[in-house]
């Protein structure tokens, strides 16, 4: 596996090649159903907006059980993977959990998809953590939701953000993550923490100089596209797996950076110096459920997060499962376990 260059999804750092036209316009809200999964006849769905603490307007898909009684329901805020949009994996999780009796919101994080924020195509360990709390803000004030029964699901890179949000936001009563990535760790240290200090320094130097160039022209430069137009045949298996989700009809979405876009060339700048899971122990005594595939390249993130967290905690390893399988494979994603976990702990 190529570790030094941080090869893989969402980690194109600073090529300086502006391969896509930059746009500072916030995308408009789409009214048609444009998810990569079919619409369920067991739920009601609507688009909603809310603002985070920085005044950025976020857009989410709200899913509600059709057979809901006239009493406040438990709710879930869901986002991820890193570079994905709510029309992909997080929306599938939200709709499926709504089928099981939860109100669930899948939202685009700041700066991508249909959510606001400028410049576009950028991520932030702090602001994306805040996005989860902003979703909790929204859920907390809805009359059909019990504000004391709100949880989080984070997928892939937003698993790390979800754990961080739960540590700081005491309104969140339980958290589950699937195929979790610690984005600050992988950007700062490379896969399996094998990024040499010399190369880390070179990456930071390159991004620092890129900031000067961006300041001169007054707008950010985009880095290399996240996934190629087509595979060359020499990619690591996990990149092939990402390609087979994001670049095929299985998971392709035009607003997804992972499907056809690029992060800014300096996107990793703050991630490389701000560890996300510093306070993971402070989630306790609220429960943590960590789900990972047995064969996932990312499994070590989940195992290390489990070791770092205090009780109550559970690590669930899904046999014969790879990282991307937990994005959309219904036979692999343990929805019954997620439903029982949140039913037990959101009460």
C-alpha positions in Angstrom: 0.0 0.0 0.0 1.3 3.4 -0.9 1.6 5.3 2.4 4.0 8.2 1.8 1.9 10.0 -0.8 -1.3 9.3 1.2 -2.8 7.6 -1.8 -6.5 6.9 -1.6 -9.9 8.6 -1.2 -10.0 12.2 -0.2 -6.2 12.5 0.4 -5.0 14.3 -2.8 -3.0 16.9 -1.1 -1.3 19.5 -3.2 -0.7 18.8 -6.8 -1.5 22.4 -7.7 -3.3 21.2 -10.8 -6.6 23.0 -11.1 -8.4 20.2 -12.8 -11.9 21.5 -12.1 -13.3 25.0 -12.3 -13.6 26.5 -8.9 -17.0 27.8 -7.9 -18.0 30.0 -4.9 -21.7 29.5 -5.5 -23.7 27.6 -3.0 -25.6 24.8 -4.9 -29.3 25.2 -5.1 -31.7 22.7 -3.5 -32.8 19.8 -5.7 -36.4 18.9 -5.4 -36.4 15.7 -7.3 -35.4 12.3 -5.8 -31.8 11.9 -7.0 -30.4 9.4 -4.5 -28.3 6.4 -5.5 -30.8 4.2 -3.6 -34.6 3.6 -4.2 -37.1 5.6 -2.2 -38.8 3.6 0.5 -42.6 3.6 0.8 -42.3 3.2 4.6 -41.0 6.7 5.3 -41.8 10.3 4.7 -39.0 12.5 3.3 -38.4 16.2 3.0 -35.6 18.6 2.5 -34.6 20.8 5.4 -32.1 23.5 6.1 -30.4 24.7 9.3 -27.4 26.8 10.2 -24.3 25.8 12.1 -22.5 27.9 14.7 -20.6 29.7 12.0 -23.6 30.8 10.1 -23.2 28.3 7.3 -26.5 26.9 6.0 -26.6 23.2 5.9 -29.0 21.1 3.8 -30.3 17.8 4.9 -32.8 15.0 4.0 -35.1 14.3 6.8 -36.7 10.9 7.0 -39.6 10.1 9.2 -41.4 6.7 9.8 -44.8 6.8 8.1 -46.4 4.8 10.9 -45.4 7.2 13.6 -47.6 7.9 16.6 -48.4 11.3 18.0 -45.5 11.2 20.4 -41.9 12.5 20.2 -39.6 10.0 18.6 -35.9 9.3 19.0 -33.7 10.9 16.3 -30.4 10.4 14.6 -28.0 12.8 12.8 -26.0 11.0 10.1 -23.2 12.0 7.7 -20.3 10.6 5.7 -18.3 9.3 4.1 -15.6 12.0 3.7 -16.2 13.6 0.3 -19.6 12.0 -0.2 -23.0 13.6 -0.2 -26.3 12.8 1.5 -27.6 11.2 -1.6 -25.2 8.3 -1.1 -24.4 6.2 2.0 -25.6 8.5 4.7 -29.0 8.9 3.1 -29.3 5.1 2.8 -28.5 4.8 6.6 -31.0 7.5 7.4 -33.9 6.1 5.4 -33.3 2.6 6.7 -33.2 3.8 10.3 -36.4 5.7 9.7 -38.0 2.4 8.5 -37.0 1.1 12.0 -38.8 3.9 13.9 -36.3 6.7 14.1 -36.4 10.2 12.8 -33.1 10.5 10.8 -31.4 13.4 9.1 -28.7 12.8 6.5 -26.9 16.1 5.8 -24.2 17.5 3.5 -21.4 18.9 5.6 -20.2 22.5 5.1 -18.6 23.4 1.8 -19.8 20.4 -0.3 -23.0 19.1 -1.8 -26.1 21.2 -1.4 -24.8 22.8 1.9 -23.4 26.3 1.9 -19.9 27.6 2.8 -17.2 29.2 0.7 -14.8 28.3 -0.8 -16.2 25.1 -2.1 -14.5 21.6 -1.8 -12.9 22.0 1.5 -13.1 20.2 4.8 -12.4 21.1 8.4 -11.9 19.0 11.5 -13.6 21.7 13.6 -16.3 22.9 11.3 -17.3 19.4 10.2 -17.5 18.3 13.9 -19.7 21.4 14.5 -21.9 20.3 11.6 -23.0 17.3 13.6 -23.9 19.5 16.6 -25.8 21.9 14.2 -27.9 18.9 13.1 -28.5 18.1 16.8 -29.6 21.8 17.2 -32.2 21.3 14.4 -33.4 18.0 15.8 -33.7 19.3 19.3 -36.3 21.9 18.5 -38.6 19.8 16.4 -41.9 19.1 18.2 -42.0 15.5 16.9 -38.6 14.6 18.3 -37.6 13.9 21.9 -34.6 16.2 22.5 -33.3 13.8 25.2 -33.2 10.9 22.7 -30.7 12.0 20.0 -27.8 10.0 18.6 -25.3 10.1 15.8 -24.1 7.7 13.1 -20.9 8.6 11.3 -19.7 6.7 8.2 -16.1 6.5 7.1 -14.3 9.9 7.6 -17.4 11.3 9.4 -17.1 8.5 11.9 -14.1 10.3 13.4 -16.0 13.6 13.3 -19.0 11.9 14.9 -17.0 10.6 17.8 -15.4 14.0 18.3 -18.8 15.7 18.2 -20.2 13.2 20.8 -17.2 13.8 23.1 -17.9 17.6 23.2 -21.7 17.7 22.8 -23.3 16.2 25.8 -26.8 16.3 24.2 -25.8 13.3 22.1 -26.8 10.2 24.0 -25.2 7.5 21.9 -22.9 7.2 18.8 -22.3 4.5 16.3 -19.7 4.6 13.5 -19.2 2.3 10.5 -16.0 1.9 8.5 -14.5 4.6 10.6 -11.6 6.8 9.4 -9.7 9.1 11.6 -9.0 11.7 8.9 -6.6 13.8 11.0 -4.5 10.7 11.8 -4.3 9.5 8.2 -3.5 12.9 6.8 -0.9 13.6 9.5 0.8 10.2 9.6 -0.2 8.3 6.5 -1.8 4.9 6.4 -0.7 2.8 9.4 1.2 5.8 10.7 4.1 5.2 8.2 4.5 8.7 6.8 8.1 9.7 7.4 8.7 13.0 9.1 10.7 14.2 6.1 7.8 13.6 3.8 5.3 15.1 6.2 7.4 18.2 6.3 7.6 18.4 2.5 3.8 18.1 2.2 3.4 20.9 4.8 5.9 23.0 3.0 4.2 22.5 -0.3 0.8 23.4 1.1 2.3 26.5 2.9 3.7 27.7 -0.4 0.4 26.9 -2.1 -1.4 29.3 0.3 0.9 32.1 -0.9 -0.1 31.4 -4.5 -3.7 31.2 -3.6 -3.5 34.5 -1.8 -1.9 36.1 -4.9 -4.7 35.0 -7.1 -7.5 35.4 -4.5 -9.0 32.0 -4.8 -8.0 28.4 -3.8 -6.4 26.0 -6.2 -7.9 22.5 -6.5 -5.7 19.5 -6.1 -5.8 16.3 -8.1 -9.2 14.7 -8.6 -9.9 12.2 -5.9 -10.6 9.2 -8.1 -9.4 8.8 -11.7 -11.7 8.7 -14.8 -10.7 5.0 -15.2 -8.4 2.6 -13.4 -4.9 1.9 -14.7 -4.7 -1.5 -13.1 -2.0 -0.8 -10.6 -4.1 0.7 -7.9 -4.3 -0.7 -4.3 -7.4 -2.8 -3.8 -9.1 -0.3 -1.5 -8.9 2.4 -4.3 -10.4 -0.1 -6.7 -13.2 -0.6 -4.1 -13.8 3.1 -3.8 -13.8 3.4 -7.6 -16.4 0.6 -7.9 -18.7 2.5 -5.6 -18.2 6.2 -6.5 -17.4 5.9 -10.2 -20.1 3.4 -11.2 -23.9 3.5 -11.2 -23.8 1.8 -7.9 -22.9 5.0 -6.0 -22.0 7.7 -8.5 -23.5 11.1 -7.8 -22.6 14.3 -9.7 -22.4 16.4 -6.5 -20.0 14.0 -4.8 -16.4 15.0 -4.7 -15.5 11.3 -4.6 -17.4 10.6 -7.7 -16.0 13.4 -10.0 -14.4 16.1 -7.9 -11.3 17.3 -6.0 -10.5 18.9 -2.7 -8.6 22.1 -2.6 -4.9 21.7 -2.7 -4.5 22.8 0.9 -7.4 20.8 2.3 -5.3 18.7 4.6 -3.6 21.8 6.3 -5.6 21.9 9.5 -6.2 18.1 9.7 -2.5 17.5 9.9 -2.2 19.5 13.1 -5.5 18.9 14.9 -6.0 15.3 16.2 -9.8 14.5 16.2 -10.0 11.8 18.8 -8.0 13.5 21.6 -11.0 13.4 23.9 -12.7 10.2 22.9 -12.6 8.9 26.5 -15.0 11.8 27.4 -17.8 10.1 25.5 -18.3 7.8 28.5 -20.6 7.1 30.2 -22.6 7.4 26.9 -22.3 4.2 24.7 -20.2 3.8 21.6 -20.8 1.2 18.9 -17.9 0.8 16.4 -18.6 -1.3 13.3 -15.8 -2.4 10.9 -15.4 -5.0 8.1 -13.1 -7.9 8.8 -11.1 -7.3 5.7 -11.3 -3.5 5.6 -8.0 -1.7 5.1 -9.3 0.9 7.6 -10.0 -1.7 10.4 -7.2 -0.5 12.5 -8.8 2.9 13.0 -11.8 1.2 14.5 -9.8 -1.1 16.7 -7.6 1.8 18.0 -10.7 4.0 18.7 -12.3 1.1 20.6 -9.1 0.7 22.7 -9.0 4.4 23.4 -12.7 4.8 24.4 -14.0 4.1 27.9 -16.9 1.8 28.6 -19.6 1.3 27.6 -18.3 0.4 24.2 -18.6 -2.3 21.6 -16.6 -3.3 18.6 -18.5 -5.2 16.0 -16.4 -6.9 13.2 -18.4 -8.0 10.2 -17.0 -11.2 8.7 -16.0 -11.3 5.0 -16.6 -7.6 4.7 -14.5 -4.8 3.2 -14.5 -1.0 4.0 -16.8 0.0 1.2 -19.2 -2.8 1.8 -20.6 -0.9 4.8 -21.5 2.0 2.5 -24.5 0.3 0.8 -24.6 -3.5 1.0 -27.8 -4.2 3.0 -26.7 -7.7 3.7 -23.5 -6.5 5.3 -24.6 -3.4 7.2 -25.9 -4.5 10.6 -29.1 -2.4 10.6 -30.8 -4.6 13.1 -27.9 -4.1 15.5 -27.9 -0.4 14.9 -31.7 -0.3 15.7 -31.3 -2.3 18.9 -28.3 -0.3 20.0 -30.2 3.0 19.6 -33.5 1.7 20.9 -31.7 0.6 24.1 -29.6 3.7 24.6 -32.0 6.5 23.4 -34.6 6.1 26.2 
